[in-house]
Amino acid sequence: MATLDGKVAVVTGAARGQGEAQARRFVAEGARVLVGDVRDDEGTEVADSIGENAVYRHLDVTQERSWVDAVADVEARWGRIDILVNNAGIARFSPLAMTSLEDYLSVVMVNQVGVFLGMRAVVPLMSATGGSIINTSSVDGMTGMFGVVAYVASKFAVRGMTKTAALELGQLGIRVNSIHPGGVDTPMLHPEGLEAFDLQKVFTRVPLQRVGTVDDVAELVLFLASDRSSYCTGSEFVIDGGLLAGFGMGSFGGLDNEA
C-alpha cells in the first residue's frame, strides 16, 4: 500500500520547483493532487505529465475567490481534502532602505496572506476527515538575512501563523506544521542576472557541503503529509544541510591555511 493511498492534496506554486516535485511525489505515493499556480502553461504541462491523478487549476493564492473556487473544484472532483501544501512564494532582493512599499506588500501578499487564505479555505472540508497542512517558511523564518526584508518578515509570519493554526485546528483532527528549507536549487535561487551563478561553490560551506534539491524537500513534505507524522503539529521542520548550525571548518578554507 502506498503512503498516501486514497488521500487528496492541494499544492500551491506547483508549476515548477519544490511544488512540482511535491505534486509528483504525492501522486507516486497514491494521492490525487490539485496542481495550483498562476503559471498556467507550465502548470498544465506538469499536471498532464503526471497523469490522470493530477489536475491543474489556476490558483492565485492572494485572492479569496480563487481559493473558494479551488476548494469547490476539489470537493466536486474528489469529495475531500486531506493535505494542503502552502508552497507558493516569491522574493524581492533589495536592501531595506531601497525596498518600495509596493515590493514589500507584493511579497507579503503571496507568502503570508496566501498562507492565511489557504489554511482558512480548506478548514471546512478538511475538518470532515482530518488532515495535514504544511506551510513553507524558510531558514529566513528562523533568522535574519541581508537584502530580503519582506521575505524574512513573511517567513517569520508563516512560522507564527502555523503555531496558532495548530492550536486552533488540532481538535478538528487537522495538523499544521511549517518547513524551513535552506538553499534549495530552484528558480528562486537564480534571479535575473545571476542565472549562471555557481550555487555549489557557496554551499560547500554548509556542513553537508551541497545545495539542497527539490527532492530532498519533497521527502520531508511527504512525511508530514502522511500518517507517519500523526503526532506532529505546531512544529518547525528545518531542512538546510546544517546551515543554521553555524560555520564549519570548510568555511575557513581548512586547517592548513596560514594566518
NUFITI-197195 format. One record per residue (C-alpha): y, z, x. Coordinates in steps of 0.1 Angstrom, whole numbers, plus 5000, padded with zeros to 4 digits. Layout:
YZX/...
***
This chain:
500050005000/503449905014/506050175019/508450054991/505949914966/507549904931/511050004943/514249824936/517149824961/520749714963/522049634998/525749555003/527149355031/523649185032/524648835041/524348905078/523949175104/522549515095/522449455058/520449135062/517949305084/517649585059/517149355030/514349165049/512649485059/512749625023/511149315009/508549315036/507649665025/507249574988/510649624974/512749384952/516249354966/519749254953/521449104983/525149184977/528049034996/531248824993/529948565017/528348354990/526948075010/525448295037/524148545012/522448284991/520748145022/519548485032/518048564997/516448214994/514848255029/513448605020/511748474989/511348554952/511748924956/515348894968/518248764948/521848714959/524848824939/528548814947/529549174951/533049284961/532549644968/536249724963/536149614927/534849834899/534049544877/531949384904/529849704907/529449734869/528249374867/525849404897/524149714883/523849554849/522249254866/519749474884/518849654852/518349334833/516149194860/514149484871/514949784849/515750034876/517450114909/515650334934/517650254966/521350184973/522450105008/526250105011/526349895042/529349665037/532149745062/535049595082/537149695112/540649615123/541349655160/544849785170/546550105183/547750345156/551450265163/550749895157/548549925127/550149795095/549649985062/548149665048/545449655075/544850025072/544250015035/542149705037/539649895059/539750205037/539149995005/535949845019/534550125040/535550425019/536350324984/533450074983/531050354991/532550574964/532350304938/528850214947/527550564945/529250624912/528050294897/524250354904/524050714892/523350654855/520450414862/519150584893/519050924877/516350804853/513850784882/515550954911/516250764943/517950744977/521450644986/522150555022/525750535033/526650365065/529050565085/529250535123/529350735155/533050685148/532450915118/531551185143/534251145170/537450955176/537650615190/540650435206/542250145187/540450175153/542250455134/541550315099/537850255108/537450615121/539250765091/537050565067/533850655085/534651035086/535351005049/531950845043/530351145061/532151385038/531551205006/527851185014/527651565016/529451614983/527351354966/524151514979/525251854964/526051694930/523151454927/520251654940/519551804906/519051444894/516551364920/518951154940/519051204978/522151094997/522351065035/524550895060/523550695090/525750685121/524950385143/526450345178/526850005193/524749755173/524749385182/526349245151/529349015145/531549325143/531049385180/532049025187/535649005173/537648685176/538448625212/535648835225/532648635213/531248585248/531748945259/528549085276/527649385255/524649475277/526949555306/528749815286/525649965270/523850025303/526050335304/524350505274/521150695280/518750425266/520750165286/520849895260/522849795229/521249865196/519649605174/519749545136/516049605135/516549955151/518850055123/516649885096/513750115106/515850425101/517150305068/513550225057/512650585064/515550725044/514850485015/511150575014/509350885001/508650985037/512151135037/511751315004/513251645017/516251485035/519551495018/523251555027/522451485064/523751265092/521251055110/522750935143/521250625159/523250555190/520950525220/522250865231/525950765232/527151095217/525051295241/527551235269/527751045301/524550985321/524450925358/524450545351/528050585340/529050675376/527150405393/524250615406/523950885433/524250665464/527950585460/530250755485/533550915473/
***
